[in-house]
Amino acid sequence: MYAPGHLGELTQIVDFVLVDTVIEETGSREKRLRLLPSRVVVFFVLAPALFEDCSYRGCGAS
């Protein structure tokens, strides 16, 4: 259903190719297989900052 690396709405704001490039350039790629790859961790860190006006249950939820 989604392209590899697709993390929902966030990838419409921040391109996952850009995230991968920055991870490579900074030498931050994981050295071993992890449950959460570096790319996913970056998006999980960015999400609360970019969507701070949204509640846990979703934007606009009452």
C-alpha positions as CSV (number, residue, x, y, z in Angstrom):
1,M,0.0,0.0,0.0
2,Y,2.8,2.4,0.8
3,A,6.3,2.8,-0.7
4,P,9.2,1.5,1.3
5,G,10.1,4.0,4.0
6,H,6.7,5.7,3.8
7,L,5.6,7.0,7.2
8,G,2.3,8.6,6.4
9,E,1.7,12.3,6.3
10,L,5.1,13.2,7.6
11,T,6.8,12.0,4.3
12,Q,4.8,14.7,2.5
13,I,6.7,17.3,4.5
14,V,10.1,15.7,4.9
15,D,11.3,13.4,2.0
16,F,12.7,10.1,3.3
17,V,15.4,10.3,0.7
18,L,16.7,13.5,2.3
19,V,16.6,11.8,5.7
20,D,18.6,8.8,4.4
21,T,21.1,11.2,2.8
22,V,21.6,13.1,6.1
23,I,22.0,9.8,8.0
24,E,24.6,8.7,5.6
25,E,26.5,12.0,5.6
26,T,26.6,12.2,9.4
27,G,27.6,8.5,9.7
28,S,24.6,7.8,11.8
29,R,23.4,4.7,10.0
30,E,22.8,1.7,12.4
31,K,25.7,-0.8,12.4
32,R,23.4,-3.7,13.3
33,L,19.9,-4.8,12.5
34,R,17.5,-2.9,14.9
35,L,13.8,-3.0,15.5
36,L,13.7,0.7,14.5
37,P,16.0,1.7,11.7
38,S,17.7,5.1,11.8
39,R,15.2,6.6,9.3
40,V,12.2,5.6,11.4
41,V,13.8,7.1,14.6
42,V,14.4,10.4,12.7
43,F,10.7,10.6,11.8
44,F,9.6,9.7,15.3
45,V,11.7,12.5,16.6
46,L,10.5,15.0,14.0
47,A,6.8,14.1,14.3
48,P,6.1,15.7,17.8
49,A,7.9,18.9,16.8
50,L,6.1,19.3,13.4
51,F,2.7,18.3,14.7
52,E,2.8,19.8,18.2
53,D,-0.8,21.2,17.8
54,C,-2.2,17.7,17.3
55,S,-3.5,15.6,20.2
56,Y,-2.5,11.9,20.7
57,R,-5.8,10.8,19.2
58,G,-5.4,12.9,16.1
59,C,-5.6,16.4,14.8
60,G,-8.9,18.1,15.3
61,A,-10.3,15.3,17.5
62,S,-12.8,16.5,20.1
